[in-house]
């Protein structure tokens, strides 16, 4: 495929692309938390600057930790003191409140207008400081700084890398039947700072992130209601549409190195899995079957792809080794398994699994061959795994409206993310953190 076969479109807002903040943020509702949640207190960070900060940074940390389901956070109204530095911590006060860990800190404006955040984490029972760090950021990065603190504290206390600094992408559909408006949105992992990057009168499906977190791919029906695959640069406001082949063009998935795109094409007859090289623009067909092969997802090492196929009569999950195109069936339990995603360590896959005529999200342990049902809702679909591998987000139904929900891989934590902007569907969790802060000398 030649370069001329790809059309680079720089599209203004009037043509449907946008990069604006919108209302309709997702609201997280914890439906199940850990029975032995750790009690943590996050003291309001002292502000040492002019005016007042635009964000409640300690409030963001408190919310992140509470909504993870692993922590029981102490309300500010119950705090007996508000220390901002180590010498002001009275361990006796916090033991009386049954607090196990304490987070304190302060925000200070610098001469160049930036803000320094210094924070500390204490083990109350052992009366010891276990973490201290200072970071700097712009006045408009306070929410990002709060998520950074949450990530660091979460990892220190659980041993699991935090994912509060990541983003999610999803599609909303609003309006009456026949007049629906579809929006492709991104947001912080906690549902805040929603940004719409595409508006269309036609459906938008299968959004997915590139490994660099700067590009996304999706399928849009905006051109004569035919499915086309687009790659969009979020910051630059540009997008590419791959050559429109006759028939189906769908289910894009970036390779781990971001150089290739697995996709589904029916140009040779039945829908098959193909790989498109983004630099050379060459196509490689990797499955050839009269059945339907669809929904590709890469392994972490990029050496194989899992996909859905009905080649055995009903939708099941298969894997194909790209070196020699050897195909192996992975699922045997149930009449329907689809939309598989591989855990980063290769130990299992999450998927949509039908049981008793209800669609749930299931986890297949590839080492033991055991299927675990993670969700209790119905009509669950489109699972996407957080980059730390501890949570997954999916689409489901509540009160006859599409919402997003999340569940931990062990099933111990569950929460919903309803939106006031219509049905929500097709979630995708970003592969990396949106903003990374580096420690600075205190």
C-alpha positions as CSV (number, residue, x, y, z in Angstrom):
1,X,0.0,0.0,0.0
2,X,1.4,3.4,-1.0
3,X,1.5,6.5,1.1
4,X,-1.1,8.0,-1.3
5,X,-3.5,5.3,-0.2
6,X,-3.8,7.0,3.2
7,X,-5.6,10.2,3.4
8,X,-4.4,12.6,6.0
9,X,-7.3,14.8,7.1
10,X,-6.9,18.0,9.2
11,X,-10.3,18.5,10.4
12,X,-11.8,21.6,12.1
13,X,-14.4,21.4,14.8
14,X,-17.1,22.2,12.3
15,X,-16.3,18.9,10.5
16,X,-16.9,16.9,13.6
17,X,-13.5,16.8,15.4
18,X,-13.2,18.6,18.7
19,X,-10.8,19.0,21.5
20,X,-12.9,20.8,24.1
21,X,-13.8,20.2,27.7
22,X,-17.5,19.3,28.1
23,X,-19.9,18.7,30.9
24,X,-21.2,15.3,31.8
25,X,-18.3,14.0,33.8
26,X,-18.6,10.4,35.0
27,X,-19.5,9.9,38.7
28,X,-17.9,7.0,40.4
29,X,-20.2,4.9,42.7
30,X,-18.4,2.2,44.7
31,X,-20.7,-0.8,44.9
32,X,-18.2,-3.2,46.6
33,X,-15.0,-2.6,48.5
34,X,-12.5,-4.7,50.4
35,X,-13.8,-6.1,53.7
36,X,-10.5,-5.3,55.4
37,X,-10.0,-1.8,53.9
38,X,-7.0,0.0,55.3
39,X,-7.9,3.2,57.2
40,X,-6.1,6.2,55.9
41,X,-6.3,9.9,56.7
42,X,-5.3,12.6,54.1
43,X,-4.9,15.9,55.9
44,X,-5.8,19.0,53.8
45,X,-2.6,20.2,52.3
46,X,-1.6,23.6,53.6
47,X,-1.5,26.4,50.9
48,X,1.5,28.6,51.1
49,X,0.8,31.0,48.2
50,X,-1.2,34.0,47.1
51,X,-5.0,33.6,46.8
52,X,-6.3,30.0,46.8
53,X,-5.5,27.0,44.7
54,X,-7.9,26.0,41.9
55,X,-8.0,22.4,43.0
56,X,-8.3,20.7,46.3
57,X,-5.3,18.4,45.9
58,X,-5.6,16.5,49.1
59,X,-9.3,16.0,48.3
60,X,-8.3,14.4,45.0
61,X,-6.0,12.1,46.9
62,X,-8.7,11.2,49.4
63,X,-11.2,10.5,46.6
64,X,-8.7,8.4,44.6
65,X,-7.8,6.2,47.6
66,X,-11.4,5.8,48.7
67,X,-12.7,5.0,45.3
68,X,-10.1,2.3,44.8
69,X,-12.1,0.3,47.3
70,X,-9.0,-0.7,49.2
71,X,-9.0,2.2,51.7
72,X,-11.3,3.6,54.3
73,X,-10.6,7.4,54.3
74,X,-11.2,9.5,57.4
75,X,-13.6,12.5,56.9
76,X,-11.9,15.8,57.5
77,X,-14.6,16.7,60.0
78,X,-13.3,14.0,62.3
79,X,-9.7,15.0,62.3
80,X,-8.4,16.2,65.6
81,X,-5.4,18.2,64.1
82,X,-4.3,19.3,60.7
83,X,-0.5,18.9,60.5
84,X,1.4,19.9,57.4
85,X,4.9,18.9,58.5
86,X,6.4,15.9,60.3
87,X,7.1,17.7,63.6
88,X,3.4,18.5,63.9
89,X,2.2,14.9,63.8
90,X,0.7,13.7,67.0
91,X,0.5,9.9,66.6
92,X,-1.8,9.6,69.7
93,X,-4.6,11.6,68.0
94,X,-4.5,9.4,64.9
95,X,-4.4,6.2,66.9
96,X,-7.5,7.3,68.7
97,X,-9.2,7.6,65.3
98,X,-8.0,4.1,64.3
99,X,-6.0,5.6,61.5
100,X,-3.3,3.2,60.2
101,X,-1.6,5.5,57.7
102,X,-1.4,9.3,57.5
103,X,-0.7,11.6,54.5
104,X,0.2,15.3,55.1
105,X,1.8,18.0,52.9
106,X,1.8,21.6,51.7
107,X,1.7,23.5,48.5
108,X,4.0,26.4,47.9
109,X,4.2,28.8,44.9
110,X,7.6,29.4,43.5
111,X,9.2,32.5,42.0
112,X,8.6,31.3,38.4
113,X,4.9,30.8,39.1
114,X,5.1,27.0,39.4
115,X,3.8,25.1,42.4
116,X,5.8,22.8,44.7
117,X,4.0,20.0,46.4
118,X,5.7,18.4,49.4
119,X,4.0,15.4,50.9
120,X,4.8,12.7,53.5
121,X,3.3,9.3,54.3
122,X,3.4,7.9,57.9
123,X,2.8,4.6,59.5
124,X,0.8,5.6,62.6
125,X,1.0,2.3,64.4
126,X,4.8,2.2,64.1
127,X,5.2,5.9,64.5
128,X,7.5,6.2,61.5
129,X,7.7,8.1,58.2
130,X,7.8,5.7,55.3
131,X,7.7,8.2,52.4
132,X,8.6,11.8,51.6
133,X,8.7,13.5,48.2
134,X,8.5,16.9,46.6
135,X,7.3,17.6,43.0
136,X,6.6,20.7,41.0
137,X,4.0,21.5,38.4
138,X,2.1,24.4,36.8
139,X,-0.9,25.9,38.4
140,X,-3.0,24.1,35.9
141,X,-1.5,20.7,36.8
142,X,-2.7,20.5,40.4
143,X,-5.2,17.7,39.6
144,X,-2.4,15.7,37.9
145,X,-0.2,16.3,41.0
146,X,-2.9,14.9,43.2
147,X,-3.2,11.8,41.0
148,X,0.5,11.4,41.2
149,X,0.4,11.4,45.0
150,X,-2.4,8.8,44.9
151,X,-0.3,6.6,42.6
152,X,2.7,6.7,44.9
153,X,0.8,6.1,48.1
154,X,-1.2,3.4,46.6
155,X,1.9,1.5,45.4
156,X,3.7,2.0,48.7
157,X,0.8,0.5,50.6
158,X,-0.4,-2.2,48.3
159,X,2.7,-3.1,46.2
160,X,0.6,-2.5,43.1
161,X,1.4,0.3,40.7
162,X,-1.2,3.0,40.8
163,X,-3.4,3.9,37.8
164,X,-5.0,7.2,39.0
165,X,-2.9,9.2,36.5
166,X,-4.2,7.3,33.5
167,X,-7.1,8.1,31.2
168,X,-10.1,6.3,29.9
169,X,-11.8,6.7,26.5
170,X,-15.5,5.9,25.8
171,X,-18.4,6.7,23.5
172,X,-21.6,8.4,24.5
173,X,-24.9,8.3,22.6
174,X,-27.6,10.9,23.3
175,X,-30.8,12.0,21.6
176,X,-34.0,10.2,20.4
177,X,-33.9,7.1,18.2
178,X,-32.9,8.0,14.7
179,X,-31.4,11.4,15.8
180,X,-28.7,10.2,18.1
181,X,-25.4,12.1,18.4
182,X,-22.3,10.1,19.1
183,X,-19.3,11.5,21.0
184,X,-15.9,10.0,21.5
185,X,-14.6,11.2,24.8
186,X,-11.5,10.9,27.0
187,X,-11.4,11.6,30.7
188,X,-9.2,11.1,33.8
189,X,-9.5,7.6,35.3
190,X,-11.7,9.1,38.0
191,X,-14.2,10.5,35.4
192,X,-13.2,14.1,35.6
193,X,-11.9,16.4,32.9
194,X,-14.0,15.0,30.1
195,X,-12.8,16.0,26.6
196,X,-14.7,15.3,23.4
197,X,-12.5,14.5,20.5
198,X,-15.1,13.5,17.9
199,X,-18.8,14.3,17.3
200,X,-20.8,12.3,14.7
201,X,-24.3,11.5,13.7
202,X,-23.2,8.0,12.9
203,X,-22.0,5.3,15.3
204,X,-18.4,5.3,16.6
205,X,-17.2,1.9,17.7
206,X,-14.0,0.0,18.8
207,X,-11.9,2.9,20.2
208,X,-8.5,1.9,21.3
209,X,-5.3,3.6,22.4
210,X,-1.8,3.6,20.9
211,X,0.9,2.6,23.3
212,X,2.2,6.2,23.4
213,X,-1.1,7.4,24.7
214,X,-1.1,10.2,22.2
215,X,-3.0,8.5,19.4
216,X,-6.2,6.6,19.2
217,X,-7.9,4.4,16.6
218,X,-11.6,3.8,16.1
219,X,-14.2,2.8,13.6
220,X,-16.6,5.5,12.3
221,X,-19.6,5.2,9.9
222,X,-19.6,8.9,9.0
223,X,-18.7,8.4,5.4
224,X,-21.8,7.2,3.6
225,X,-22.6,5.0,6.7
226,X,-19.7,2.7,5.7
227,X,-17.3,1.5,8.4
228,X,-13.9,3.1,8.1
229,X,-10.9,2.9,10.5
230,X,-9.4,6.2,11.6
231,X,-6.2,7.0,13.6
232,X,-6.3,10.3,15.4
233,X,-3.6,12.3,17.1
234,X,-5.4,13.8,20.1
235,X,-3.1,16.8,20.7
236,X,-2.5,17.8,17.0
237,X,-6.1,17.5,15.9
238,X,-5.3,15.4,12.9
239,X,-6.4,12.0,11.8
240,X,-5.8,9.4,9.1
241,X,-8.3,7.2,7.5
242,X,-7.0,3.9,6.2
243,X,-7.9,2.9,2.7
244,X,-11.6,2.0,2.6
245,X,-11.8,-1.5,1.4
246,X,-15.1,-3.0,0.3
247,X,-17.0,-4.8,3.0
248,X,-16.0,-4.7,6.6
249,X,-13.2,-2.5,8.0
250,X,-13.2,-2.9,11.8
251,X,-11.8,-3.8,15.3
252,X,-8.4,-2.0,15.2
253,X,-5.8,-2.9,17.8
254,X,-2.3,-1.3,18.1
255,X,0.7,-3.6,18.5
256,X,2.7,-3.2,21.8
257,X,5.4,-1.2,19.9
258,X,2.8,1.0,18.2
259,X,4.1,0.3,14.7
260,X,1.4,-2.1,13.6
261,X,-2.4,-2.3,13.7
262,X,-4.3,-5.5,13.8
263,X,-7.7,-5.1,12.1
264,X,-10.6,-7.0,10.6
265,X,-11.2,-6.9,6.8
266,X,-13.5,-8.9,4.6
267,X,-11.8,-7.8,1.4
268,X,-10.9,-11.4,0.6
269,X,-14.3,-12.8,1.4
270,X,-15.1,-13.7,5.0
271,X,-13.9,-11.4,7.8
272,X,-10.3,-12.2,8.7
273,X,-7.5,-10.8,10.9
274,X,-5.0,-8.7,9.1
275,X,-2.0,-6.7,10.2
276,X,-1.3,-3.2,8.8
277,X,2.3,-1.8,9.1
278,X,1.9,1.9,9.9
279,X,5.3,2.9,8.4
280,X,5.5,0.7,5.3
281,X,1.7,0.7,4.7
282,X,1.8,-3.0,4.0
283,X,-1.0,-5.4,4.8
284,X,-0.5,-9.0,5.9
285,X,-3.4,-11.5,6.2
286,X,-2.9,-13.8,9.2
287,X,-6.2,-15.8,9.3
288,X,-8.0,-17.4,6.4
289,X,-11.2,-19.1,7.2
290,X,-14.8,-19.2,5.9
291,X,-16.0,-18.4,9.4
292,X,-15.9,-15.0,11.1
293,X,-12.6,-14.0,12.7
294,X,-12.7,-10.7,14.6
295,X,-11.8,-8.7,17.7
296,X,-8.0,-9.1,17.7
297,X,-6.0,-8.3,20.8
298,X,-2.2,-8.5,21.0
299,X,-0.1,-10.3,23.6
300,X,2.2,-8.2,25.7
301,X,5.3,-9.4,23.7
302,X,3.6,-8.8,20.3
303,X,4.3,-12.4,19.2
304,X,0.7,-13.5,19.2
305,X,-2.9,-12.3,18.8
306,X,-6.0,-13.6,20.5
307,X,-9.2,-13.2,18.6
308,X,-12.9,-14.3,18.4
309,X,-14.0,-16.8,15.8
310,X,-17.1,-18.9,15.1
311,X,-15.0,-21.4,13.1
312,X,-16.1,-24.1,15.6
313,X,-19.8,-23.2,15.3
314,X,-20.1,-20.6,18.1
315,X,-18.0,-17.6,19.1
316,X,-14.9,-18.8,21.0
317,X,-11.5,-17.3,21.8
318,X,-8.5,-18.5,19.8
319,X,-4.8,-17.4,19.7
320,X,-2.5,-17.3,16.6
321,X,1.3,-17.3,16.8
322,X,2.5,-14.7,14.3
323,X,5.8,-16.4,13.5
324,X,4.2,-19.5,11.9
325,X,0.4,-18.7,12.0
326,X,-0.3,-21.6,14.3
327,X,-3.8,-21.3,15.8
328,X,-5.0,-22.8,19.1
329,X,-8.4,-22.6,20.7
330,X,-8.4,-21.2,24.2
331,X,-12.0,-21.4,25.5
332,X,-14.2,-24.4,25.7
333,X,-16.6,-23.5,28.5
334,X,-19.9,-21.9,27.4
335,X,-21.5,-21.3,24.1
336,X,-20.3,-17.7,23.8
337,X,-16.9,-16.1,24.5
338,X,-15.8,-12.8,22.8
339,X,-13.9,-9.5,23.1
340,X,-10.9,-11.0,24.8
341,X,-8.0,-9.0,26.3
342,X,-4.7,-10.5,27.5
343,X,-3.3,-9.8,30.9
344,X,0.1,-8.1,30.8
345,X,1.8,-11.1,32.4
346,X,0.2,-13.5,30.0
347,X,-1.4,-15.5,32.8
348,X,-5.0,-15.0,31.7
349,X,-7.5,-13.4,29.5
350,X,-10.7,-11.4,30.3
351,X,-13.7,-11.7,28.0
352,X,-17.4,-11.5,27.6
353,X,-18.7,-14.8,28.7
354,X,-22.3,-16.0,28.4
355,X,-23.6,-18.1,31.3
356,X,-27.3,-19.0,31.8
357,X,-28.2,-16.7,28.9
358,X,-26.6,-13.7,30.7
359,X,-23.5,-11.9,29.5
360,X,-20.8,-11.4,32.2
361,X,-17.2,-10.5,32.2
362,X,-15.1,-13.6,32.9
363,X,-11.4,-14.2,33.6
364,X,-9.8,-17.4,32.1
365,X,-6.7,-18.6,34.0
366,X,-4.6,-19.9,31.2
367,X,-2.4,-21.9,33.5
368,X,-5.2,-23.7,35.3
369,X,-7.8,-23.6,32.6
370,X,-10.3,-22.2,35.1
371,X,-13.0,-19.6,34.3
372,X,-14.0,-17.0,37.0
373,X,-17.0,-14.7,36.6
374,X,-16.0,-11.2,37.8
375,X,-19.3,-9.3,37.3
376,X,-22.8,-9.6,38.7
377,X,-24.5,-7.3,36.2
378,X,-26.0,-8.3,32.8
379,X,-25.4,-7.4,29.2
380,X,-21.7,-6.8,30.1
381,X,-19.4,-6.1,27.2
382,X,-16.2,-4.4,26.0
383,X,-13.7,-5.2,28.8
384,X,-10.5,-3.1,28.9
385,X,-7.7,-3.7,31.4
386,X,-5.9,-1.0,33.4
387,X,-2.2,-0.6,32.7
388,X,-1.3,-1.9,36.2
389,X,-3.3,-5.1,35.5
390,X,-5.3,-4.8,38.7
391,X,-8.7,-3.5,37.4
392,X,-10.7,-3.6,34.2
393,X,-13.4,-1.3,32.9
394,X,-16.4,-2.5,30.9
395,X,-19.8,-1.4,29.6
396,X,-23.1,-2.6,31.1
397,X,-26.7,-1.7,31.7
398,X,-28.3,0.0,34.7
399,X,-32.0,1.1,34.7
400,X,-32.1,0.5,30.9
401,X,-29.2,2.9,30.3
402,X,-25.7,2.1,29.2
403,X,-23.1,2.9,31.8
404,X,-19.4,2.0,32.5
405,X,-18.4,-0.1,35.4
406,X,-15.1,-1.4,36.8
407,X,-14.1,-4.5,38.7
408,X,-10.8,-5.6,40.2
409,X,-9.2,-8.7,38.7
410,X,-9.7,-10.5,42.0
411,X,-13.4,-9.4,42.0
412,X,-13.0,-7.7,45.4
413,X,-13.6,-4.2,44.3
414,X,-16.5,-2.9,42.1
415,X,-17.8,0.5,41.1
416,X,-20.0,2.1,38.5
417,X,-19.3,5.2,36.4
418,X,-22.7,6.6,35.3
419,X,-22.9,9.7,33.1
420,X,-25.6,12.4,32.7
421,X,-24.8,12.6,29.0
422,X,-26.7,9.6,27.7
423,X,-25.7,6.0,27.1
424,X,-22.1,5.2,27.7
425,X,-20.3,2.3,25.9
426,X,-17.1,1.1,24.3
427,X,-14.6,1.9,27.1
428,X,-10.8,1.7,26.6
429,X,-8.3,2.3,29.4
430,X,-5.1,4.1,28.4
431,X,-1.8,2.1,28.3
432,X,0.2,4.7,30.3
433,X,0.1,7.5,32.7
434,X,-1.1,10.9,31.3
435,X,1.4,12.9,33.3
436,X,4.6,11.8,35.1
437,X,6.2,13.9,37.7
438,X,9.8,13.6,38.8
439,X,11.0,14.2,42.4
440,X,12.9,17.5,43.0
441,X,15.2,18.5,45.9
442,X,13.1,19.7,48.8
